[in-house]
Amino acid sequence: MENHFQDGARERMGLTKTERLRDKLLQILPSFPVGSRFVSDRELCRRFRVSPPVARAALAELSLRGMIRRMPGRGTFVESHSLRPRRKKNLRIAVFSALCNWFPHAVAVGAIERFLRNQGHDLTIYDNELSKSPDINRVGLMLESALSASDGAIWISGFAAEQAALPQPLKGQAARVVFVNLRFLDRGATCIMSDDRAGMFALTEHIIKLGRRRLAYIGGPSERLISRERYGGFCDALKAYGIAENPSWQLPFQPDISYEIGYEMMDKLLKLPERPTACLCIADNVAQGALAKLRENGVRVPEDMALTGFDNSENPLLPSVLTSADLAFDEIGELAAMHLVNQLTGSARPGVLVSVPCPLVIRSSTSSAKNTGAIAAAAPLK
């Protein structure tokens, strides 16, 4: 396997959610007679406490190996109790990421690599530097070139400008490409999305329901897709609960997404004559910088100010105190690889939008927050 990934950041120990569920299904499958109806998707989600995309991905693995048959409108049926040999033909897959060193992208690429390797396929991983340069208009040619040398490609996006820079290579090639965090449904391509907007809405709603209404926000670069989506979710929640935006408290677009930005912007917020009572940050590392500044100034978290991040980072150097939203990029990576393989082998059509939720993870940075003079009644406006 050729690998242009810049470092070992994508390596992650242990099985993914889909792999763990797949192994559990392999254990219970022999108890179902061949030809009988297998457990439904909904029942799998309830019994094993997984999301629908994870359930579908695990079932797709069993389907690819000939153990079950998925029949739309009828259900899932047991085909065999033994694994069918893998196909002899290996697929050549190109994987592009503009943010190889960013933790979520690293996790996604690692999940794609594991899935394809387990299926017996080959892949080449590219750090797409063009998306961060004035030559972004050349990314279309890069994808076109990769498709001429590969069976298919997975494109993991990080920048809004890629949406406009990738128009032509999709003409007649939609089945050979899966996009992560880009919407190309109008061009017939499959798109796997993290629901960042809904995740930030849920975080903001959580804070509002704790009685906080003076809400600050620290964001990231305007050219990053997550900056727009997550700030959009924050604004949606303010509107839903009848809270006016305050330009002094809301700092949506910053030069980068970093610990330093969180520290500097929190310093700015603390110098205001009227401080916010909660701060939502675009990412966990930004929130960590903000937390350091709060502690330095003797501001109690969450009593004086509630604080949230986003991503639910697994960096062992960061203490697990931040309320966050879980960005399931391992699941997203698996789904992208699964959909592409199914499209290339003719078992699925392109043009599917899969939205992966970002569930809340409540921790001590908000869990004991008290009503500090804020309006406690919190219900969305009709």
C-alpha positions as CSV (number, residue, x, y, z in Angstrom):
1,M,0.0,0.0,0.0
2,E,1.4,3.4,-1.1
3,N,0.9,6.0,1.6
4,H,1.3,9.8,1.3
5,F,-0.1,10.5,4.7
6,Q,2.4,12.9,6.4
7,D,2.6,11.3,9.8
8,G,1.3,8.5,12.0
9,A,-1.6,10.6,13.5
10,R,-4.3,8.5,11.9
11,E,-3.2,5.3,13.8
12,R,-5.8,4.3,16.3
13,M,-5.8,1.3,18.5
14,G,-8.7,-1.1,19.0
15,L,-11.8,-2.0,17.0
16,T,-14.2,0.6,15.6
17,K,-17.9,0.6,16.5
18,T,-18.8,-1.1,13.3
19,E,-16.2,-3.8,13.8
20,R,-17.4,-4.5,17.3
21,L,-21.0,-4.7,16.2
22,R,-20.0,-7.0,13.3
23,D,-18.2,-9.4,15.7
24,K,-21.3,-9.5,17.9
25,L,-23.5,-10.2,14.9
26,L,-21.2,-13.1,13.8
27,Q,-21.7,-14.6,17.3
28,I,-25.5,-14.5,17.2
29,L,-26.0,-15.3,13.5
30,P,-25.7,-19.1,13.9
31,S,-28.8,-19.0,16.2
32,F,-30.9,-17.9,13.2
33,P,-31.8,-20.7,10.7
34,V,-30.7,-20.2,7.1
35,G,-33.6,-18.5,5.3
36,S,-35.1,-16.9,8.4
37,R,-35.5,-13.2,9.0
38,F,-32.5,-11.7,10.8
39,V,-32.7,-8.9,13.4
40,S,-34.0,-5.6,12.1
41,D,-31.9,-2.4,11.9
42,R,-34.1,-0.8,14.5
43,E,-33.7,-3.7,16.9
44,L,-29.9,-3.8,16.4
45,C,-29.7,-0.1,17.3
46,R,-31.8,-0.6,20.4
47,R,-30.2,-3.8,21.6
48,F,-26.6,-2.8,21.0
49,R,-27.0,1.0,21.5
50,V,-25.5,2.0,18.2
51,S,-26.6,4.6,15.6
52,P,-28.4,3.6,12.4
53,P,-25.3,4.2,10.2
54,V,-23.2,1.8,12.4
55,A,-25.9,-0.8,12.1
56,R,-26.1,-0.5,8.3
57,A,-22.3,-0.6,8.0
58,A,-22.0,-3.8,10.1
59,L,-24.9,-5.5,8.1
60,A,-23.3,-4.4,4.9
61,E,-20.1,-6.2,5.9
62,L,-22.1,-9.4,6.5
63,S,-23.9,-8.9,3.2
64,L,-20.7,-8.5,1.3
65,R,-19.4,-11.8,2.7
66,G,-22.6,-13.7,1.7
67,M,-24.0,-14.3,5.2
68,I,-27.2,-12.2,4.9
69,R,-29.3,-10.8,2.2
70,R,-30.8,-7.3,2.5
71,M,-34.2,-7.1,0.7
72,P,-35.7,-3.5,0.6
73,G,-39.2,-3.4,2.0
74,R,-39.0,-7.0,3.3
75,G,-36.1,-7.1,5.8
76,T,-32.8,-8.9,6.3
77,F,-32.5,-12.7,5.8
78,V,-29.9,-15.2,6.7
79,E,-28.1,-16.7,3.7
80,S,-25.3,-18.7,5.3
81,H,-23.5,-19.4,8.6
82,S,-20.1,-19.3,6.9
83,L,-18.1,-16.5,5.4
84,R,-18.0,-16.4,1.6
85,P,-14.4,-16.0,0.3
86,R,-13.5,-12.5,-0.6
87,R,-13.4,-11.4,-4.2
88,K,-10.2,-12.1,-6.0
89,K,-10.1,-8.7,-7.8
90,N,-8.6,-5.9,-5.6
91,L,-9.9,-2.4,-6.1
92,R,-7.4,0.5,-6.2
93,I,-8.7,3.4,-4.2
94,A,-7.3,7.0,-3.9
95,V,-8.1,8.8,-0.6
96,F,-7.7,12.6,-0.5
97,S,-7.6,14.8,2.7
98,A,-6.7,18.5,2.9
99,L,-6.2,18.2,6.6
100,C,-4.2,15.0,7.2
101,N,-2.8,16.2,10.5
102,W,-6.2,17.3,12.0
103,F,-7.4,14.7,14.4
104,P,-10.8,14.0,12.9
105,H,-9.5,13.6,9.4
106,A,-6.7,11.4,10.7
107,V,-9.3,9.1,12.3
108,A,-11.4,9.0,9.2
109,V,-8.5,8.1,7.0
110,G,-7.4,5.4,9.4
111,A,-10.9,3.9,9.4
112,I,-11.0,4.0,5.6
113,E,-7.6,2.3,5.5
114,R,-8.7,-0.5,7.9
115,F,-12.0,-1.2,6.0
116,L,-10.3,-1.4,2.6
117,R,-7.4,-3.5,3.9
118,N,-9.9,-5.9,5.5
119,Q,-11.7,-6.2,2.2
120,G,-8.4,-6.9,0.4
121,H,-8.2,-3.6,-1.5
122,D,-5.3,-1.3,-2.2
123,L,-5.3,2.4,-1.5
124,T,-3.1,5.5,-1.9
125,I,-3.5,8.4,0.6
126,Y,-2.8,11.9,-0.5
127,D,-2.4,15.0,1.6
128,N,-4.3,17.5,-0.6
129,E,-2.2,20.6,-0.2
130,L,-3.9,22.3,-3.1
131,S,-7.1,23.0,-1.2
132,K,-5.0,25.2,1.2
133,S,-3.3,27.2,-1.6
134,P,-4.2,29.7,-4.4
135,D,-4.1,26.7,-6.8
136,I,-7.3,25.3,-5.4
137,N,-8.9,25.4,-8.8
138,R,-6.5,22.6,-9.8
139,V,-8.1,20.1,-7.3
140,G,-10.5,19.0,-10.0
141,L,-7.6,18.0,-12.3
142,M,-6.1,16.2,-9.3
143,L,-9.2,14.1,-8.8
144,E,-9.6,13.5,-12.5
145,S,-5.9,12.3,-12.7
146,A,-6.5,10.0,-9.7
147,L,-9.5,8.4,-11.2
148,S,-7.6,7.7,-14.4
149,A,-5.1,5.6,-12.3
150,S,-7.6,4.1,-9.8
151,D,-10.9,2.4,-9.6
152,G,-12.4,5.0,-7.3
153,A,-11.7,7.8,-4.9
154,I,-12.8,9.2,-1.5
155,W,-12.5,12.9,-1.1
156,I,-12.5,14.2,2.5
157,S,-13.2,17.9,2.4
158,G,-12.1,20.7,4.8
159,F,-12.6,23.8,2.8
160,A,-15.7,25.5,1.4
161,A,-13.9,26.5,-1.8
162,E,-13.7,22.8,-2.8
163,Q,-17.4,22.8,-3.5
164,A,-16.9,25.1,-6.5
165,A,-13.5,23.7,-7.5
166,L,-14.8,20.1,-8.1
167,P,-17.5,20.4,-10.8
168,Q,-16.4,18.7,-14.0
169,P,-14.7,15.4,-12.9
170,L,-18.1,14.1,-11.7
171,K,-19.6,14.1,-15.2
172,G,-20.3,10.4,-15.7
173,Q,-18.1,9.4,-12.8
174,A,-20.4,9.7,-9.8
175,A,-20.3,6.0,-8.9
176,R,-16.5,6.2,-8.6
177,V,-16.4,8.9,-6.0
178,V,-17.6,9.4,-2.4
179,F,-17.4,12.7,-0.8
180,V,-17.0,13.3,2.9
181,N,-18.4,16.7,4.2
182,L,-19.2,18.0,0.7
183,R,-22.7,18.1,-0.8
184,F,-22.8,16.9,-4.4
185,L,-26.2,15.4,-4.6
186,D,-27.1,17.7,-7.4
187,R,-24.3,15.9,-9.4
188,G,-25.3,12.4,-8.4
189,A,-22.5,11.7,-6.0
190,T,-22.8,10.0,-2.6
191,C,-22.0,12.3,0.4
192,I,-21.2,11.3,4.0
193,M,-21.7,14.3,6.3
194,S,-21.2,14.9,10.0
195,D,-24.2,16.9,11.2
196,D,-22.1,19.7,12.8
197,R,-24.9,22.2,12.6
198,A,-27.3,20.0,14.6
199,G,-24.5,19.1,17.0
200,M,-23.8,22.8,17.8
201,F,-27.5,23.5,18.1
202,A,-27.8,20.7,20.7
203,L,-24.8,22.1,22.7
204,T,-26.2,25.6,22.7
205,E,-29.7,24.3,23.6
206,H,-28.1,22.4,26.5
207,I,-26.5,25.6,27.8
208,I,-29.7,27.6,27.4
209,K,-31.7,24.9,29.3
210,L,-29.3,25.4,32.2
211,G,-30.5,29.0,32.5
212,R,-27.7,30.7,30.6
213,R,-28.7,33.3,28.0
214,R,-25.5,35.5,27.8
215,L,-23.8,33.2,25.4
216,A,-20.3,33.8,23.8
217,Y,-19.0,31.9,20.8
218,I,-15.4,31.4,19.6
219,G,-15.1,30.1,16.0
220,G,-12.5,29.4,13.3
221,P,-11.4,30.3,9.8
222,S,-14.2,31.4,7.5
223,E,-12.9,29.2,4.7
224,R,-13.4,26.0,6.8
225,L,-16.7,24.2,6.3
226,I,-17.0,23.4,10.0
227,S,-16.7,27.1,10.9
228,R,-19.8,27.9,8.9
229,E,-21.8,24.9,9.9
230,R,-21.1,25.1,13.7
231,Y,-21.7,28.8,13.9
232,G,-24.9,28.3,12.0
233,G,-26.1,25.8,14.6
234,F,-25.3,28.2,17.4
235,C,-27.2,31.0,15.7
236,D,-30.1,28.7,15.0
237,A,-30.4,27.9,18.7
238,L,-30.3,31.5,19.7
239,K,-33.1,32.3,17.2
240,A,-35.2,29.2,18.4
241,Y,-35.0,30.4,22.0
242,G,-35.5,34.1,21.3
243,I,-32.0,35.2,22.3
244,A,-30.5,38.2,20.4
245,E,-27.0,37.9,19.0
246,N,-24.4,40.1,20.6
247,P,-21.4,41.0,18.5
248,S,-19.3,41.7,21.6
249,W,-19.7,38.1,22.8
250,Q,-19.8,36.2,19.5
251,L,-16.4,35.9,17.7
252,P,-17.3,33.5,15.0
253,F,-14.4,33.8,12.6
254,Q,-10.8,33.5,13.7
255,P,-7.4,32.9,11.9
256,D,-7.2,29.3,13.0
257,I,-8.6,26.6,15.3
258,S,-6.1,26.4,18.1
259,Y,-5.5,26.5,21.9
260,E,-3.9,29.9,21.4
261,I,-7.1,31.3,19.8
262,G,-9.2,30.1,22.7
263,Y,-6.8,31.7,25.2
264,E,-6.7,35.0,23.4
265,M,-10.4,35.3,22.7
266,M,-11.3,34.4,26.3
267,D,-9.0,37.1,27.5
268,K,-10.9,39.5,25.3
269,L,-14.3,38.3,26.6
270,L,-13.2,38.6,30.2
271,K,-12.3,42.3,29.7
272,L,-15.8,43.2,28.6
273,P,-17.9,45.3,31.1
274,E,-20.6,42.6,31.0
275,R,-19.2,39.1,30.7
276,P,-21.0,36.2,29.1
277,T,-22.2,33.4,31.4
278,A,-21.3,30.6,28.9
279,C,-18.9,30.2,26.0
280,L,-19.3,27.7,23.2
281,C,-16.1,26.9,21.2
282,I,-15.8,25.5,17.7
283,A,-13.5,22.7,18.9
284,D,-12.1,21.1,22.0
285,N,-8.6,22.5,21.6
286,V,-10.0,26.1,21.4
287,A,-12.1,25.3,24.5
288,Q,-8.9,24.1,26.3
289,G,-7.2,27.4,25.7
290,A,-10.3,29.3,26.9
291,L,-10.4,27.1,30.0
292,A,-6.7,27.9,30.8
293,K,-7.5,31.6,30.7
294,L,-10.6,31.2,32.9
295,R,-8.6,29.3,35.5
296,E,-5.8,31.9,35.3
297,N,-8.3,34.6,36.1
298,G,-10.0,32.7,38.9
299,V,-13.2,32.3,37.0
300,R,-15.0,29.2,38.1
301,V,-16.2,26.7,35.5
302,P,-19.1,26.1,35.3
303,E,-20.3,28.1,38.3
304,D,-19.3,31.5,36.8
305,M,-19.0,30.5,33.2
306,A,-20.1,27.3,31.5
307,L,-17.8,26.1,28.6
308,T,-18.2,23.6,25.8
309,G,-16.0,22.3,23.0
310,F,-16.7,20.1,20.0
311,D,-15.2,16.9,18.5
312,N,-14.9,14.9,21.8
313,S,-11.1,14.6,21.1
314,E,-9.4,11.6,22.5
315,N,-6.1,13.3,23.1
316,P,-4.8,11.7,26.3
317,L,-3.0,14.9,27.2
318,L,-6.4,16.8,27.6
319,P,-8.4,16.2,30.8
320,S,-11.9,14.9,30.2
321,V,-13.7,17.9,31.7
322,L,-15.2,19.5,28.6
323,T,-18.8,19.0,27.6
324,S,-18.5,18.4,23.9
325,A,-20.2,16.9,20.8
326,D,-18.9,13.5,19.6
327,L,-17.5,13.8,16.0
328,A,-17.7,10.1,14.9
329,F,-15.2,10.3,12.1
330,D,-14.2,6.7,12.5
331,E,-17.8,5.8,11.6
332,I,-17.8,8.4,8.8
333,G,-14.7,6.9,7.3
334,E,-16.1,3.4,7.4
335,L,-19.3,4.5,5.8
336,A,-17.4,6.3,3.0
337,A,-15.3,3.2,2.2
338,M,-18.3,0.9,2.4
339,H,-20.4,3.0,0.0
340,L,-17.6,3.4,-2.5
341,V,-16.9,-0.4,-2.6
342,N,-20.6,-1.1,-3.0
343,Q,-20.9,1.4,-5.8
344,L,-17.8,0.0,-7.6
345,T,-19.0,-3.6,-7.3
346,G,-22.5,-2.7,-8.6
347,S,-24.4,-3.5,-5.3
348,A,-25.4,0.1,-4.6
349,R,-26.1,3.2,-6.6
350,P,-24.5,6.7,-6.0
351,G,-26.5,9.8,-5.0
352,V,-27.0,9.0,-1.3
353,L,-26.7,11.5,1.5
354,V,-25.7,10.0,4.9
355,S,-25.9,12.4,7.8
356,V,-24.0,11.1,10.9
357,P,-25.2,12.7,14.2
358,C,-22.8,14.3,16.7
359,P,-24.3,13.3,20.1
360,L,-23.6,15.4,23.2
361,V,-21.1,14.2,25.8
362,I,-22.0,16.0,29.1
363,R,-19.1,16.6,31.5
364,S,-18.2,18.9,34.4
365,S,-17.6,22.1,32.4
366,T,-21.4,22.5,32.2
367,S,-23.0,19.8,34.3
368,S,-23.3,21.8,37.6
369,A,-24.0,25.2,36.0
370,K,-26.4,27.3,38.0
371,N,-28.8,30.0,37.1
372,T,-26.8,33.2,37.6
373,G,-29.5,35.7,37.1
374,A,-30.4,34.4,33.7
375,I,-34.0,33.7,32.6
376,A,-34.6,30.1,33.5
377,A,-37.5,29.5,31.2
378,A,-36.1,27.8,28.1
379,A,-38.4,26.6,25.4
380,P,-38.1,27.1,21.6
381,L,-40.2,29.8,20.2
382,K,-43.1,28.6,18.1
